[in-house]
Amino acid sequence: MRDLKEITAEELMLRYQTHSPDEAYAAFNELYSRYSQRVFNFLNKKVKNSVDGEDLLQKVFIKIHESKHLYSAKYKFEQWLFVIARTQALDYFRANKRYQDRMANYEPEVLESSEVDMSLLKNLDSDQQELLEMKFIDELSYQEIAKIVNKSEVSLRKTLSRMVGRLKKGEAL
């Protein structure tokens, strides 16, 4: 049997889904050791509280356990993982009603202008708000955001550019 460190995340997930409990546990452990710090950093950057970040990290890996039967090897594990992490962060903000407060009080530099009606931010759907937050609050690169939302970088750039342009023109999205 190959060393688990040499196996791709997709193969580890397959082992977690189909192998004996001992092998599944070892595969899950390897996935956790590979990704937990990156997921924690992602979540901590969003919630700006290491205790809540740790709680969300645990929820992410519990969700992986509960949803392991839904994972398909045709998808990149990392993308699947970060979609779960993003969803957990959104749920956290919705549950604590902090998400709207953060967006209402946040005026990203690119949007700071007499041309922008900041009240329009409240009318954005959660996906649009999340894109703006990832780009301007979390300062993620287009490449990082594209992986998380499973879109091409080109499409993402166009979407954000159009969104910011419409906000500057005072148009509802």
C-alpha positions as CSV (number, residue, x, y, z in Angstrom):
1,M,0.0,0.0,0.0
2,R,1.3,3.5,-0.9
3,D,2.1,6.0,1.7
4,L,-1.0,8.3,2.3
5,K,1.2,11.4,1.8
6,E,1.7,10.3,-1.9
7,I,-2.0,9.9,-2.7
8,T,-4.0,12.7,-4.1
9,A,-6.8,14.3,-2.1
10,E,-9.4,12.8,-4.5
11,E,-8.0,9.3,-3.9
12,L,-8.0,9.9,-0.2
13,M,-11.6,10.9,-0.3
14,L,-12.4,7.8,-2.3
15,R,-10.7,5.7,0.4
16,Y,-12.6,7.6,3.0
17,Q,-15.9,6.7,1.2
18,T,-15.2,3.1,0.5
19,H,-12.6,1.4,2.6
20,S,-12.6,-0.2,6.0
21,P,-13.1,2.0,9.1
22,D,-9.4,2.0,9.9
23,E,-8.3,2.9,6.4
24,A,-11.1,5.5,6.1
25,Y,-10.0,7.1,9.4
26,A,-6.4,7.2,8.2
27,A,-7.6,8.9,4.9
28,F,-9.7,11.4,6.7
29,N,-6.8,12.2,9.1
30,E,-4.5,12.8,6.1
31,L,-7.1,15.1,4.5
32,Y,-7.4,17.0,7.8
33,S,-3.7,17.4,8.2
34,R,-3.3,18.6,4.6
35,Y,-6.1,21.1,4.6
36,S,-7.0,22.2,8.1
37,Q,-4.6,25.1,8.4
38,R,-5.5,26.5,5.0
39,V,-9.2,26.2,5.8
40,F,-8.7,27.7,9.2
41,N,-6.8,30.7,7.7
42,F,-9.6,31.2,5.2
43,L,-12.3,31.1,7.8
44,N,-10.4,33.2,10.4
45,K,-9.8,35.8,7.7
46,K,-13.6,36.0,7.2
47,V,-14.8,35.9,10.8
48,K,-11.8,37.7,12.3
49,N,-12.1,35.6,15.5
50,S,-9.9,32.6,16.0
51,V,-12.3,30.9,18.4
52,D,-15.2,31.2,15.8
53,G,-12.7,30.2,13.1
54,E,-11.9,27.0,15.0
55,D,-15.5,26.2,15.5
56,L,-16.2,26.7,11.8
57,L,-13.2,24.5,10.9
58,Q,-14.7,21.7,12.9
59,K,-18.1,22.2,11.3
60,V,-16.5,22.1,7.8
61,F,-14.9,18.7,8.6
62,I,-18.0,17.4,10.2
63,K,-19.9,18.4,7.0
64,I,-17.3,16.5,5.0
65,H,-18.0,13.5,7.1
66,E,-21.7,13.8,6.8
67,S,-21.6,14.5,3.0
68,K,-18.9,12.1,2.0
69,H,-21.4,10.1,0.0
70,L,-22.1,13.1,-2.1
71,Y,-18.5,13.7,-3.2
72,S,-17.6,12.6,-6.7
73,A,-14.0,12.1,-7.8
74,K,-14.7,14.0,-11.0
75,Y,-14.5,17.2,-8.9
76,K,-11.4,18.6,-7.3
77,F,-11.5,17.9,-3.6
78,E,-10.0,21.3,-2.8
79,Q,-12.8,23.1,-4.6
80,W,-15.5,21.0,-2.9
81,L,-13.8,21.6,0.5
82,F,-13.7,25.4,0.0
83,V,-17.3,25.5,-1.2
84,I,-18.2,23.8,2.1
85,A,-16.0,26.3,4.1
86,R,-17.5,29.3,2.3
87,T,-21.0,28.0,3.0
88,Q,-20.2,27.5,6.7
89,A,-18.9,31.1,6.8
90,L,-22.1,32.4,5.2
91,D,-24.2,30.4,7.6
92,Y,-22.2,31.8,10.5
93,F,-22.9,35.4,9.3
94,R,-26.5,34.8,8.6
95,A,-27.0,33.1,12.0
96,N,-25.3,35.9,13.8
97,K,-26.7,38.7,11.6
98,R,-23.2,40.1,11.4
99,Y,-23.0,39.7,7.6
100,Q,-25.3,42.5,6.8
101,D,-23.7,44.7,9.5
102,R,-20.2,44.1,8.0
103,M,-21.4,45.0,4.5
104,A,-23.4,48.0,5.6
105,N,-20.3,49.4,7.5
106,Y,-17.8,48.5,4.8
107,E,-16.9,50.8,2.0
108,P,-14.2,49.2,-0.1
109,E,-11.7,51.6,-1.5
110,V,-12.7,50.8,-5.0
111,L,-16.3,51.7,-4.2
112,E,-15.5,54.9,-2.1
113,S,-16.7,57.6,-4.3
114,S,-19.4,60.2,-4.5
115,E,-20.6,58.2,-7.5
116,V,-21.5,55.2,-5.4
117,D,-24.7,54.9,-3.5
118,M,-23.6,52.6,-0.7
119,S,-27.2,51.7,0.1
120,L,-27.2,49.6,-3.0
121,L,-24.9,47.1,-1.3
122,K,-27.8,46.1,0.9
123,N,-29.8,45.1,-2.2
124,L,-27.2,42.7,-3.5
125,D,-27.9,39.0,-3.1
126,S,-25.7,37.0,-0.8
127,D,-23.6,35.6,-3.7
128,Q,-22.9,39.1,-5.0
129,Q,-22.1,40.4,-1.5
130,E,-19.8,37.4,-0.9
131,L,-17.9,38.1,-4.2
132,L,-17.3,41.7,-3.1
133,E,-16.3,40.6,0.4
134,M,-13.8,38.0,-0.9
135,K,-12.2,40.6,-3.3
136,F,-12.2,43.7,-1.2
137,I,-12.5,42.7,2.4
138,D,-10.6,39.4,2.4
139,E,-8.4,40.7,-0.5
140,L,-8.3,37.3,-2.2
141,S,-6.8,37.1,-5.7
142,Y,-9.1,36.4,-8.6
143,Q,-7.5,33.0,-8.9
144,E,-8.3,32.1,-5.3
145,I,-11.9,33.4,-5.6
146,A,-12.3,31.5,-8.9
147,K,-11.4,28.2,-7.2
148,I,-13.8,28.8,-4.3
149,V,-16.8,29.7,-6.5
150,N,-15.9,27.3,-9.2
151,K,-15.8,29.9,-12.0
152,S,-13.1,30.8,-14.5
153,E,-11.0,33.8,-13.6
154,V,-12.1,35.6,-16.8
155,S,-15.8,35.2,-15.9
156,L,-15.1,36.3,-12.4
157,R,-13.3,39.4,-13.4
158,K,-16.1,40.4,-15.8
159,T,-18.7,39.7,-13.1
160,L,-16.9,41.9,-10.5
161,S,-16.1,44.6,-13.0
162,R,-19.7,44.8,-14.1
163,M,-21.0,44.8,-10.6
164,V,-18.6,47.6,-9.5
165,G,-19.5,49.6,-12.6
166,R,-23.2,49.3,-12.0
167,L,-22.8,50.3,-8.4
168,K,-20.8,53.4,-9.4
169,K,-23.6,54.3,-11.8
170,G,-26.1,53.8,-9.0
171,E,-27.9,51.0,-10.8
172,A,-29.5,48.2,-9.0
173,L,-28.1,44.7,-9.7
